[in-house]
Amino acid sequence: MSVQKYYLLQRILAVLSVLLIVKVTTGIVLGYHFYLPPDFNSDFLRGREDYFYGVYCWAFYVHIISGPVTLLLGLLLLSEPLRNTYPHWHRCMGGCQGLIVLFLLAPSGLWMSLYASGGISVTISLALLAGLTAVAVMFGWKAALQHDFDLHRRWMLRSYILICSAVVLRLLGGLGSFLGNVPLWYDPAATWLSWLVPILIFEIYQAQNSKSKHYRMSELNKVL
């Protein structure tokens, strides 16, 4: 594949990913009418009436509001033209994103994981997801303060990929509904796959990209 075709494919995949994230996020927001007031016959709230009111209620509403905000804000933060043209706005939005994840999204997700349907496997998956998302943001923030912007970008990409697990999980849920009678292990597996597979793909890509850069630098040093 030529370099031009490779970058064209990257651009197409990026545009499709943005459209998918916006579509799923819009669907999440449009589904708010099931939660205000809470409809315990809706898919997600079914069976949660006994423990909904209390701390879980606060965690739930914080999570469903902060989730779409971080998804859309993350898209703006990933925009290179916006970052290069308006660095001040990038820093402001990045600060907001970090605060929302650390103090709203991750803690509420961790609390909700304790009540996740699907057994202990789902609880562990969602708890890990919340913790790793917060850790990625903290390391990204630290790198930015140290002016290591390449490292900052990698950590913040990791955090956004983990946040986008909500999008992947929606897609897997839709696939399960399309297939009909899925086995009992499908939902727990989907919960793990929604963030493990994307982050593994990212890490493999980063490793290969790093090797490629190292090889190019080695060849350049030989020439010099």
VENZILIN-V613031 format. One line per field, one symbol per residue. phi: phi as a letter, one per 20 degrees, with the letter a starting at -180 (. if undefined). A space follows every 50 residues. Layout:
# VENZILIN-V613031
phi=???
This chain:
# VENZILIN-V613031
phi=.fffffffffffffffffffffffffffffefffdcffdeefgfefndff cffpffgfffffffefggffffffffffffgfffecffffffffffgfff ffdcffffffffffdfeonfffgfffffgffffffffffffffffemeff fgfffffgffffffgffffffffffffffnfefffffgffffffcffgff ffffffffffffffffffffffff
